């Protein structure tokens, strides 16, 4: 296990650890990265800051600068982060490979608490793939595209806040594919697309959420099922809830919703024919929805391909 001692350090080149080795960064450490630099480890990444001495990872050069980010791959042991602030990542661009996530965990379990991701310039601020995760009080804000993507993973999001998501358009706060996820007690504010996007045969249980100034509160599509309860949806410009098919090979979407409060939301729920939304035990009448046209207009992909 390698270790970075407390202090303020400048990282000028990619930091690539030998296979099987992890990295520990001590509380109070401030790392400032050049544009071409990133961190790659195939062992656990242990970042143990405190409230009074957080770990800060950011680019050199101010608010218009960026650095490529972090990837943890095939780690034999889980990573643990606490009181970490990550600013202005862009995704990794290597001559032979690239990653869309500012911070990516691939086949590497992760537990985070009291962490923040600010000003991501790439497609995903945080991307977790084929991993188990637990995110407690994680804040993601001021992204140009998606905030958190879970691909073929299992985990939970407890508390935290997603704010100012998707300035380039098409930004989802929590976007899951092929995943099994619990979202509990989380707030969403100013999301350019969907607060919750549940796709590609995912399962999500969501409760005690607050959503405000969003395109769509929660969408279930492509063979996925969302159960959402005891939540508030305010100022949803398209619909509070949606269920539809984007990729026909996966099938229809389904939502079960109970004890929701809607405000300043003209359309509480829209269900494409074949999909199902049950709101307080009653099935919402399905309708024809031109999904391709919807994604060309009100759900523009932004940075997403």
Buried (B, 14 or more C-beta within 10 A) or exposed (E): EEEBEEEEEEBEEBBEBEEEEBBBBBBBBBBBBBEEBBBBBBBBBBBBBEEEEBBBBBBBBEEEBBBBBBBBBEBEEBBBBBBBBBBBBBBBEBEEEEBBBBBBBBBBBBBBBBBBBBBBBBBBBBBBBBBBBBBBBBBBBBBBBBBBBBBBBBBBBBBBBBBBBBBBBBBBBBBBBBBBBBBBBBBBBBBBBBBBBBBBBBBBBBBBBBBBBBBBBBBBBBBBBBBBBEBBBBBBBBBBBBBBBBEEEBBBBBBBBBEBEBEEBEBBBBBBEEBBBBBEEEEBEBEEBEBEEBBEEBBBBBBBE
